[in-house]
Amino acid sequence: MKPGDTVAIVCPSGPPDPLRLRRGIGRLEELGLKVVVGEHVLDRGAGPGAGRSGGPLGYLAGQDAARAADLQAAWCDPAVSAVVCARGGYGAARLLGLLDWDAMRAAGPKVLLGSSDITALHHVFGVELGVPTLHGPMPACTPISEEPGPEPRTWEHLRAALFGRALPVCGTHALVEGRAEAIVAGGNLSLLASMCGTRYHPDYAGKIVFLEDIGEEPYRIDRMLTQLLQAGAFDGAAGFVLGSWEGCGDPYPVLADRLVPLGVPILAGVPVGHGSPQLSVWLGALGVIDTESCSLAGRFSNEDQAR
């Protein structure tokens, strides 16, 4: 991307706080970007069963069809260079069957930015569209919408990722030493586990798997890892990058117990996911784990995106 490009804000998941959203839009404008906002971004509290089975679904940012329409319109708009998700929460997976993937493929590649619940879109955009997507901070969430300004490392990494100079991210330690170079995939553990048994069942053979989560007790992390392992999702994985585990107690004993036996490099303590700082990582693009430098370096380029 470059200054002057247009980014479209959409809300595929939960409803954003309007004040935080305004602040986040201002941050993007500080980068020299033109920001347009989807028609339904500030809708809230609706679902297909609203009014029929106990009231509105307040955890959704409006009707599924409206959220899907905003997302598809933004992606298919030739004037838009990036589609930026306002926040996570829950609801993105509900849209997957409502999107016209043929029309979105015809629109060509552009940037999708988001994290947390947006893992569902990262995963399926990779499957259906074959494009790299950017796992990073969202405008209606901290640390971008903080006052008096965004968290500096978060902001530096986001700026670099958007404008074509992806910075490496460093972890704190390795669970298994080694080096791996492969396409990076993954995201929020809860979302990935929820996709087991669907038409978008995860398959990370030959890939570096990034995992993070928030608010999950270690036994639940164990359950989700076990589900993915037993489903074969991690068969043949090239390595793992473990991001932030906010509000998860000490997850490392179970992460080590479940993942170390796979015998591939595992980099841990990477500040990607939830929390602050929240660094940016390209998914669907080449990355290199090097546990000697304790880093994940991206190989993303315009040529990668064109492929």
Beta strands, then each sheet from edge to edge (+ up, - down):
strand 1: 6-10
strand 2: 34-37
strand 3: 80-85
strand 4: 111-114
strand 5: 133-135
strand 6: 169-170
strand 7: 173-176
strand 8: 179-188
strand 9: 208-214
strand 10: 239-246
strand 11: 266-268
strand 12: 281-283
strand 13: 286-290
strand 14: 295-298
sheet 1: 2+ 1+ 3+ 4+ 5+ 12-
sheet 2: 6+ 14- 13+ 8- 9- 10- 11- 7+
end
